[in-house]
Amino acid sequence: MTTHHVPGDEPEFYYDVKTGEVLEGKTIGWQDRMGPYATRDAAEHALERARARTRAWDKEDAED
């Protein structure tokens, strides 16, 4: 899906947690998306990064 942008307006990318797809622009409801991300690559790895942060926070909590 291609979205047209206003000149000078940078696209935003979202990760669809239901399908695992990266979407350009707000094409789905907030409950099924993560983002916005500045790049497609960042959106593609959103779930991995979120899981890594959660593991790190869990480890910190266990150490307290």
ABEGO torsion letter per residue (X at the ends): XBBBBBBGBBBBBBBBAAAGBBBBEBABBAAABBOBBABAAAAAAAAAAAAAAAAAAAAAAAAX
